[in-house]
Amino acid sequence: MTTRNLQWCLIAALAFLLGWQSHSRQNTVQAQTHYSGDIYYQLQGMGGDSALTLYYPSSQTIYVYPAAVVGNSVLNCAFMFRLNKPGEQIQRIQCPIGTLK
């Protein structure tokens, strides 16, 4: 192999490695938050301290479902927050008791 061919191989390898590194950084998995229509949701934790949080921008309301991945497969909302203007007080409101259908 000549010196010229070796240089081209090293340049090609370096370009491949740089492309691979930039590709893997851009495709970081973000599984915590996702926007789907008019709902934002976030799932935190995978044990007894897990929680599913839903945010509805149209009503400016956040709903919290604790222990989302343990126990019963039917989740009930525990409490919600109604958001108003930034800086105002936020009150936690108990969700109404759900019924099984």
C-alpha angles and dihedrals in degrees: 000000000000125000091250092055091047090053092051091048091051092047091049092048091048092049090049093050093047091049092048092050094049090046093053093048094053094051098057110153112244105188097158101077132025133169116224116170108300099346133083115194137186130188115200127188130357103233139055090308094057121124137188113213123193124191122195108195093192092063096025090231131141118203121198124205110186125206089021098168102039134067123001119025091226113080126205124200110249100191143339139211123219111207123210126166122344111269095025122118117274117216123204110227124198112239117236114260110268125227129218116240 
